[in-house]
């Protein structure tokens, strides 16, 4: 090869390289990544077209308190995003009026487990705000109510770790208006006010899902379990239940009915009762079911329940009108589910992938076994199922999902990852889930 030919080839290569660089620079300055995409498609390495239509999270960094995450993808797809990285003690979804035109925003409000600071996130914009920096250490559990204005924090007493303290915090919204109230949203800044202590060593708390201004709590008194309704708004209390048996898990799905399920263990027969809040009458609903855990529908017509069987659990629906049960095609624990607020037949559940054989629910409660869940919708009328989202496929992370909550329009589901107690949420697809037609 002659010297002249070598120089010509080298010059041509250099010109091509600078041409590609200029091409890329031009398209990037145009405001997009098209230049990068074209080059990736041209070069024979480093790029494989995705066959999945699921969401790819976009991570950003910020020194502020704002959310450091987001999503890309089609608007009709489920969206998964992280609301808070630090461990939380409890969260709550509620609607807030933003102005006189009654435009509602879905708000997630939550309290950190470690230091007790309170935050909230606008679910539509993903903007996070710290609304209380009062430090309260080592909060074990937080139960929200009264449209996010009250939270009951539960923690061990500093001087006596055998004593469980329960303290009710009240947040008051101080409104700031402008001269143009018709056009400008009213700003609210929640202010923390003095709270009150509930009785020591409360063993169970349930928020009324229909009237979230009331809670039902259980505590032991003279070797019996006493159940009391507490009004978060005015502080009034009324005892409606007493039993010599003390191991109860309460749920309050309907203003007229509180459910009481015996605390579960794999080889212990469980029982469930309906407690009428007006007559105080106790009615047995389910009995002699090993490892029984339950979740009752808002209209109290159906009970989702699990039974320990052969190293795992089965999931069934009890129909109160028919007095009959039917096993569902998916298996999980009711603690991993939430009933739809729009369709009374739909329930959303976190379902483990390939769970290990073990003693359930005991070993899961104890943290000896962890799951990798997908989120499914189950139609309890047609017994059909649909997978909504797989975190493992979407962001290559595994979630052991607990404490699911859903907003009134079935637009968002929030949940806690049991592995690190971080708070996450998904935006549900707008199309109908599991239609009957």
N, C-alpha and C positions, 0 to 999 in steps of 0.2 A: 504494500500500500504506500503510495507516495505521500510525501509530507504535505503537499497541497490538499490531497483528498482527506487526510486526517483532520487538517484544520477546518475544512468545509463541514465534515460530520460533526465535529465538536461545536462549531458555531451554530449549526442547525439545532442541536440538542439544547444548547443554552437559550436560543430564541424560543423554542417550544416551552421550556420550563418557565421563562419569564412571562410568556403568553398566558400559561395556565394560572400563574400567580396573579396577574393583572385581571384575568377573567373572574377569579374567585373574589378578589378585592372589590371589583365593580358590583357584584351581586350582593355581597355583604353590606355594602354601603347603601344599597337599595332597600335595606330593611328586612332581609330574610335570610334563610339558610339554603336557598335554592342552589347557589354555587357549590356549597359543600355537598349537597345531595347529588348533584350531577357528577362531581369528581368521584364520590364514593361509588356511584353506579358504573363509572368508567373504569376505575382501577380494579384489578382482579383479586382484591383482598380486602378484609376489614369491613365488609358490609353484606348482610343477608336480609333480603326483604322479609318483613314480619308476616307470618300467616295468621296472627292473632289480632282481633279487633279490640282487645281489652286495654285498659288504661295504663299509660306509662307515667308515673309520677315525675314531677319536675321539682328538683330540690334547689333552693336558693339559700343565701346566707344573709343575715341581718343582725345588727347589734341592738335592734329594738325589740319590743315585746310582741311584734307582729308574727303571724304564722309563717313558718319557714317551709312551706310546701304548697303544692297545687296539683293540677292534673292536666292532661291533654287527652283528646279523643272526641268521639262523636257525642253530641248533647244527649242522645237517647241512652247511652251506656251508663252503667253504674259507675260512680266516681268514688275512689277511696282516698282519704286524706287524713293527715294527723293533725289533731287540734292542740295537743300539748305533749311535750316530750317527757316532762318530769312525772313521777308517780302521783296519781290523784287518789283522793279518798272517796269521792262520789261526784256525780254530775247530774245535770237536769236540763231537759229541753222544754222551752216554752215560747209562746208568741208574745211579741211586744208591739203595741200601736206606736207608729212613728210620727203621726200627725193627725190632724182633724179629718183627713180623708180616709182614716181607718186602714191605712196600709200597714200590714203586719210583717214583721221580720222574725225569723226563727233564730232564737238565741240559745247557745249552750253555755251554761254557767257551771263552774266546777271549783273545787278547793284542793290545793296541793296537800299531799299526805305528809311531807316532811316538815314544812314550815307553816302551813295553814293559810297561805295567801290565796285570795279568791280572784278568779279570772272569769271573763266571759268572751265568747267568740260569736260574731255575727256569721251565721252559717251561709248566708248568701254572698258575702264579700270576703269571708275568711279573715277578717280583721280581729285581732285579739287585744283585749284591754285588761289590765290589772285594776280591779275595783276595790280591793282591800289589801293593804300590806301589813295588817296586824299579824304578828307572829304567834302561832300556836303549834307547838311541836308534837310530832308523833301521833297524828290523828289516824285512827284505825279505820273509821267508817264515817261517811257523811250521807245523810238522807235529806234531800231537798223537797220543798213544797211551797204552797201559797204563791204560785206563779213565779218562783225563783226568789221570793222575798225572805224566805226562812230556810235555814239549814240547821239540822241537828248533827252536831259533831260528837263522836264517841271515841273515847281514849281511856287509857289506863291512868289511874291516879299516880302522881309522882311519888307520894309517900307510901302508898300501899298498892302495889301492882296487882293485887287480887280484886281491887275495886274498879268497876267500870263506871266512868262518869259520862253523862249525856247532857249536853249544853245546847240550848236553842239560841241561835244568832238571828237577829232581824236586820234586814237591809231595807232602808227607806230611800225611795227615789226622790231627789230634790230636783225639781224641774226648772229649766232656764228657757224663757221664751224670748222672742224678738218682736220687733214692730210688725213683721210680716208673718204672723202666725198661720195665715191661710196657705202660705206658700213654703214656709220653712219648717222642717221637722222640729219638734220639741226635743231638746237635749235633756237627758236624765243622767245624773251622777249618783249612783247608789252610795248611801252613807251607812256605815255600820253603827248600830245603836246597842244599848245595853241588852243583854240576854238573860235567860233564866235557866236554872238547873232543873232537870227532871229527876225522878228518884234514882238512886244508885242501883247498879247491877241490873239494868234493863236487859232482858234476855232476847227480845225480838221487837222490831219496829216495822210497821207497814203504813205507807202513805195511801190515803184514799185516792184511787185513780180517777174517780168521778168528781170528787170535791177535794182538791188538793190543799184545802185550808185545814184539813183534819188529819191526824195520825192516830193509829192504834198501837199501844205498846204493852208489853208483858214484863212483869217483874215478880220475883218470888217474895212471898210474905207468909210467915208462919207455916212453912212446909207446903205451900200451895202456890199456884200460878194465878196472878191477878191481871186481868185485862182492862185497860182504861183508854177511853177516847179523849184526846187532847186537841183543843181548838187553837191552831197557831195564831189566829188573828186576835182573839180576845183572852186566851189563856184559860178558858173554862175546861174543867175535867169532869168525866162521868165514868164510873166503873160499870162495866156491862158483863164481865166474865170472871169466873173463879173456878179452878179445877185442882184436885189433888195431884194430877199429873203435870209435870213442869217442863217437859221437853217439847215445845211447840214452835213451828215456823208459821208466822201469819202472812196473809196477803189480803188486800182490801180492793177487790176488782170492781165493786158496785156499791153505791151508797147504802144499800140495804143489807149487804152480805159481806162478812169477813170470813175468809177461809182459814182453818187451823189444821196443819198437817204435822204429824209427829216427825221429829227429827230422824233422818234416815240413816240406816246402816245396812250393808249388803245382806246379811242373813237375819235381819230383824223385821218382822211383819209390821207394815205401816198402816196408819189410818188417817182419814181426812174427814173434816166436818165443816158444815156451813153454820156460821153464827149470825143470827138475825139481829141487826143493830137496834131494832125497835123493841122486839119482844124478848130479846136475849135468849131465844130458843136455840138449842144446839141439835143439828140433824146430821147423822152419819151419811157420808156420800160414798167413800171407798174404804175397803177394809182388807186386812190380811194380805198386803202386797209387799213383798220383800224389797227393801231399799227404796220405798216410795218417795218420790218428789213430784210436785204438782205445779201447774200454772193454769189458773181459771180464766176463762174468757170474760170480757167486760160485761156481757149480758148474762153471765153465770149459767149459760145453757150448756157449755162444754167445758171439760177439764182435760187438759193435756197432762199426761203423767208417764213416768218411767218406772220400770221394774227391773231389779237386778236379776240377771239370768245368765248362767254359763260363762262367767268371767266378763260379761259386758252388760248392756241394758237393752231393753225393748221400749219403744215409744208408742203410746196408744192414746186414743181419744175416747173419753167417756161422754155419752150423750145423756143429759139429765132427763129429757122428755122420754126417750126410748128406754132408759135404764139399761143401756148396753154399752159395751166397749168394743173398739176395733183397733187392731194394731196398724200403725202407719208404715209406709215403705222405707222410711229413714230412721236411724237410731241416734239419739242424742239425749242430753239431759234438759228438762224444762228450764233450768237456770240459764240455759243458752238460747232462750227463745223470747219472743215478744209478739203479742197479738196485734194485728192491723187495727188502725183507728178508722179506716175507711170501709173495709170489707170484713164483716164479722166471721167469715169462713177462712180467712187467710191468716197464717201465722208464719213469721220469719224466724229461722233457727240457724245457729252456728252448728254445723255437723262435722265431727272429727273424721279425718282421713286415716284409714287403716289404724284404728286404736289398738293398743296392746291389751292382751288379756290381763285382767286384774280383779281387784276387789273394789267394785263401784257401788256407790259414789265415794266410798271412804278414801281410797288412795288418791283420787283427784282432789278432794277437799284438803287432804294433808299435804298436797304439793309433791307427792311421790311419783305421780304420772301427769304428763302434760300433753296437750293435743295440738294438732295442726288443723284448723277449721276452715271450711268453706261456708258461705252464707247461702241458704236455700229458702225458697218460699214453698209452703205446703198448703194445699187446699183441703181443708178438713171435711168438705162436702163431697168432692169428687175423688179425693185421695190421690191427686196428681201432684207432682213436684217439679220445681224448676230451680236450677242453680243460678243464683244472682251474681255471685262474685267469688273468686278465689284469690285471697291475698298472696298465696304462695306463687301463683302464676302471674299476678299483676305486678307485684313489687319484689318478688323473690324473698319474702319474709313469711315466717310462720306465726300465726296468731292463735292463742287459746282464749276464745272470746267469752266474756261474761258481761253482765249488767247492761243488756241491750235496752235501748229506749227508742221510741219512734214519735215523731211529731204528729200533730193532729191531721195533717194532710197526707200522711204517708210519703213525704218528700225526702226526709232524712232519717237514718238510723245511726245513733251513736252507740259506742261500746267501749269497754275497757279490755286491754290485752292483759290477761292474767300473768303473762310471763314477766312483765315489767311495770304493770299498772299504768301504762300510757293511755291517753284518750284518743280515739279515732272516730271517724264517721264515714258513712257512704251516702251518696246522693242516689236515690233510687231512680230507675228509668221511668219516663213519663207514660209509656204505654202500659196497658192493663196487664197485671200479673195474673197468670193462670186463669184466663177467662173461662166461663162455663160453656160457651158456645164451641 
